[in-house]
């Protein structure tokens, strides 16, 4: 079977078929609260998942939306766009007069086309079991995730009523599961996931849909209850693994296993918490938020660990300024718990367009969604191979508290607001959680452009992370996060460049054969020159020494820089495109190539000194000229390499045609300045040439910065 296993979570899928033939069927399984260590580490009871990861394609992490909670994440998975576009901003919508308990259940609330729409347009059949936001969806065989606000109804009745086509649920009970009750489909028991798997397996065997989606929710429930690890977590995880194995077996029974791609994904992870933060307390104390219906100017709507500021009047700049002053006036110890995510940043990451700003936790802090059973947390994260790491054992200590359904009282407004999304408006803004209760709570969410995040669980030192849009926490030894407080570079572009530089150096080190080949070329060429001149009984004259040095460096530069883009597959470039901006890509490539060429040049100079002597009289000028040469070769050849990679098979020809018209004048200037350094001439003689070299470097770098986004977008 073409098994595809990827640890995802929201919008951009990282699964690709392991076989050569395109799959005719796709099974998308989302394990709520999934984490990479569940299939990376043998200690977890997941033999099916571990086998699939070994034989198929797997990931340590992916991108996430903000907030990275269940409903926005699952909707991104089936639409490919951020919440700002698809319209499912949170698990439950913001309700100005108090939360009623509604969630985003109806598929009609999605504003963009879905996978089900695409399959139907292509003439295929679809099926879905317990997938979020599917009530009333145009799915051929649909068992939605939905419940009623009427407490007199059990949780299964609305599911039975909205299952389509009519009579399907009764057919499933007769032929697959037997009679079902609300308990049989409850997340409180492993039977909930078991029966969901039986339903999905029956649909696969009987109707063979082109696309089937299944939401497995037991692991999430267990982690909220026990934290990142515990008896219930392991039981739920073993059940989830059985669910996957059961569907794989159903594909074989249906005779479609050889033509099916199986994708296992997750929407978030978990992290332990010990303290809560209720920002609406500040608003209530300032008179901006009252207990009476409609008596508010501003309030925070929390989702996961994030809190989104809503203004009664979106144009009320005075109230917004008052809120900013309140946040700025908070005690220093409380200000350390969060950072403000401004509207421009929310736009970049595709968050709720109606929020004026948001609060996101920083390292060691978090925001609580529900005290006893919060949603899923998220923190800025990226692919572990691409972005900085964080300690896997660090605790998230603080939580933004939207609800007041805990045992302790929080003032007179507590009972009236219990279950609301706004959090308590009386009592202290920051409270420690009782240790016995600190097992599994809310979600941690911090916004940072293309970043990713973890979910919340209580208990000692839970470091599970979430990987956003396709959100899955990393291995314990590879937990990564882009955290504001640890980023020494304040500008997002500079952070992306530094991260990409680190990625390129790691990849170069892992592919030591390519680096070794480059160094071997330099060393062998210098040695051949040594042998040639030694046969004539002496060292080369200074002009020959100088010319040979730059010729060797030129061809080393072409070999080193050409692979920058040309060795990357279109899939890799597309993946990078979804993570960072094109300016960061081109600048990081140029800086990396310049550093690499500078290292090669210094090595060549060292070998020259050993074998061919060192006639340089002004070493400082020569090294400065070498730096300019490395920058010039890198800036020119990097852009040309990108163009050549776009051209495919004609890349080598394009490298020569486009590169040499700029390289030849640059090479002549470099040879001239280095000749002056060899002869020991006054540095003023080289001033004009150096200025020209600097100007060429700046012009080429600026042109690359301006034009590369158009090339990259294509």
Rosetta blueprint (number, residue, H / E / L):
1 X L
2 X L
3 X E
4 X L
5 X L
6 X L
7 X L
8 X L
9 X L
10 X L
11 X L
12 X L
13 X L
14 X L
15 X L
16 X L
17 X L
18 X L
19 X L
20 X L
21 X L
22 X L
23 X L
24 X L
25 X E
26 X E
27 X E
28 X E
29 X E
30 X E
31 X E
32 X L
33 X L
34 X L
35 X E
36 X L
37 X H
38 X H
39 X H
40 X H
41 X L
42 X L
43 X L
44 X L
45 X L
46 X L
47 X H
48 X H
49 X H
50 X H
51 X H
52 X H
53 X H
54 X H
55 X H
56 X L
57 X L
58 X L
59 X L
60 X L
61 X L
62 X L
63 X L
64 X L
65 X L
66 X L
67 X L
68 X L
69 X L
70 X H
71 X H
72 X H
73 X H
74 X H
75 X H
76 X H
77 X H
78 X H
79 X H
80 X L
81 X L
82 X L
83 X H
84 X H
85 X H
86 X H
87 X L
88 X L
89 X L
90 X L
91 X L
92 X L
93 X L
94 X L
95 X L
96 X L
97 X L
98 X L
99 X L
100 X L
101 X L
102 X L
103 X L
104 X L
105 X L
106 X E
107 X H
108 X H
109 X H
110 X L
111 X L
112 X L
113 X L
114 X L
115 X H
116 X H
117 X H
118 X H
119 X H
120 X H
121 X H
122 X L
123 X L
124 X L
125 X L
126 X E
127 X E
128 X E
129 X E
130 X L
131 X L
132 X L
133 X L
134 X L
135 X E
136 X L
137 X L
138 X L
139 X L
140 X L
141 X E
142 X E
143 X E
144 X L
145 X L
146 X L
147 X L
148 X L
149 X L
150 X L
151 X L
152 X L
153 X L
154 X L
155 X H
156 X H
157 X H
158 X H
159 X H
160 X H
161 X H
162 X H
163 X L
164 X E
165 X L
166 X L
167 X L
168 X H
169 X H
170 X H
171 X H
172 X H
173 X H
174 X H
175 X H
176 X H
177 X H
178 X L
179 X L
180 X L
181 X L
182 X L
183 X H
184 X H
185 X H
186 X L
187 X L
188 X L
189 X L
190 X L
191 X H
192 X H
193 X H
194 X H
195 X H
196 X H
197 X H
198 X H
199 X H
200 X H
201 X H
202 X H
203 X H
204 X H
205 X H
206 X H
207 X H
208 X L
209 X L
210 X L
211 X E
212 X E
213 X E
214 X E
215 X E
216 X E
217 X L
218 X H
219 X H
220 X H
221 X H
222 X H
223 X H
224 X H
225 X H
226 X H
227 X L
228 X L
229 X L
230 X L
231 X H
232 X H
233 X H
234 X H
235 X H
236 X H
237 X H
238 X H
239 X H
240 X H
241 X H
242 X H
243 X H
244 X H
245 X H
246 X H
247 X H
248 X H
249 X H
250 X H
251 X H
252 X H
253 X H
254 X H
255 X L
256 X L
257 X H
258 X H
259 X H
260 X E
261 X E
262 X E
263 X E
264 X E
265 X E
266 X L
267 X L
268 X L
269 X E
270 X L
271 X L
272 X L
273 X L
274 X L
275 X E
276 X E
277 X E
278 X L
279 X L
280 X H
281 X H
282 X H
283 X H
284 X H
285 X H
286 X L
287 X L
288 X L
289 X E
290 X L
291 X L
292 X L
293 X L
294 X L
295 X L
296 X E
297 X L
298 X E
299 X E
300 X E
301 X E
302 X E
303 X E
304 X L
305 X L
306 X E
307 X E
308 X E
309 X E
310 X E
311 X E
312 X L
313 X L
314 X L
315 X L
316 X L
317 X H
318 X H
319 X H
320 X H
321 X H
322 X H
323 X H
324 X H
325 X H
326 X H
327 X H
328 X H
329 X H
330 X L
331 X L
332 X H
333 X H
334 X H
335 X H
336 X L
337 X L
338 X E
339 X E
340 X E
341 X E
342 X L
343 X H
344 X H
345 X H
346 X H
347 X H
348 X H
349 X H
350 X L
351 X L
352 X L
353 X L
354 X L
355 X L
356 X L
357 X E
358 X E
359 X E
360 X E
361 X E
362 X L
363 X L
364 X L
365 X L
366 X L
367 X E
368 X L
369 X L
370 X L
371 X L
372 X L
373 X L
374 X L
375 X L
376 X L
377 X E
378 X L
379 X L
380 X L
381 X L
382 X L
383 X L
384 X L
385 X L
386 X L
387 X L
388 X L
389 X E
390 X L
391 X L
392 X L
393 X L
394 X L
395 X L
396 X L
397 X L
398 X E
399 X E
400 X E
401 X L
402 X L
403 X L
404 X L
405 X L
406 X L
407 X L
408 X L
409 X L
410 X L
411 X L
412 X L
413 X L
414 X H
415 X H
416 X H
417 X H
418 X L
419 X L
420 X L
421 X L
422 X L
423 X L
424 X L
425 X L
426 X L
427 X L
428 X L
429 X L
430 X E
431 X E
432 X E
433 X L
434 X L
435 X H
436 X H
437 X H
438 X L
439 X L
440 X L
441 X L
442 X L
443 X E
444 X L
445 X L
446 X L
447 X L
448 X L
449 X L
450 X L
451 X L
452 X L
453 X L
454 X L
455 X E
456 X L
457 X L
458 X L
459 X L
460 X L
461 X L
462 X L
463 X L
464 X L
465 X L
466 X L
467 X L
468 X L
469 X L
470 X L
471 X L
472 X L
473 X E
474 X L
475 X L
476 X H
477 X H
478 X H
479 X L
480 X E
481 X L
482 X L
483 X L
484 X H
485 X H
486 X H
487 X L
488 X L
489 X L
490 X L
491 X L
492 X H
493 X H
494 X H
495 X H
496 X H
497 X H
498 X H
499 X H
500 X H
501 X H
502 X H
503 X H
504 X H
505 X H
506 X H
507 X H
508 X H
509 X H
510 X H
511 X L
512 X H
513 X H
514 X H
515 X H
516 X H
517 X H
518 X H
519 X H
520 X H
521 X H
522 X H
523 X H
524 X H
525 X H
526 X H
527 X H
528 X H
529 X H
530 X H
531 X H
532 X H
533 X H
534 X H
535 X L
536 X L
537 X L
538 X L
539 X L
540 X L
541 X L
542 X H
543 X H
544 X H
545 X H
546 X H
547 X H
548 X H
549 X H
550 X H
551 X H
552 X H
553 X H
554 X H
555 X H
556 X H
557 X H
558 X H
559 X H
560 X H
561 X H
562 X H
563 X H
564 X H
565 X H
566 X H
567 X L
568 X L
569 X L
570 X H
571 X H
572 X H
573 X H
574 X H
575 X H
576 X H
577 X H
578 X H
579 X H
580 X L
581 X L
582 X H
583 X H
584 X H
585 X H
586 X H
587 X H
588 X H
589 X H
590 X H
591 X H
592 X H
593 X H
594 X H
595 X H
596 X H
597 X H
598 X H
599 X H
600 X H
601 X H
602 X H
603 X H
604 X H
605 X H
606 X H
607 X H
608 X H
609 X H
610 X H
611 X H
612 X H
613 X L
614 X L
615 X L
616 X L
617 X L
618 X L
619 X H
620 X H
621 X H
622 X H
623 X H
624 X H
625 X H
626 X H
627 X H
628 X H
629 X H
630 X H
631 X H
632 X H
633 X H
634 X H
635 X H
636 X H
637 X H
638 X H
639 X H
640 X H
641 X H
642 X H
643 X H
644 X H
645 X H
646 X H
647 X H
648 X H
649 X H
650 X H
651 X H
652 X H
653 X H
654 X H
655 X H
656 X H
657 X H
658 X H
659 X H
660 X H
661 X H
662 X H
663 X H
664 X H
665 X H
666 X H
667 X H
668 X H
669 X H
670 X H
671 X H
672 X H
673 X H
674 X H
675 X H
676 X H
677 X H
678 X H
679 X H
680 X L
681 X L
682 X L
683 X H
684 X H
685 X H
686 X H
687 X H
688 X H
689 X H
690 X H
691 X H
692 X H
693 X H
694 X H
695 X H
696 X H
697 X H
698 X H
699 X H
700 X H
701 X H
702 X H
703 X H
704 X H
705 X H
706 X H
707 X H
708 X H
709 X H
710 X H
711 X H
712 X H
713 X H
714 X L
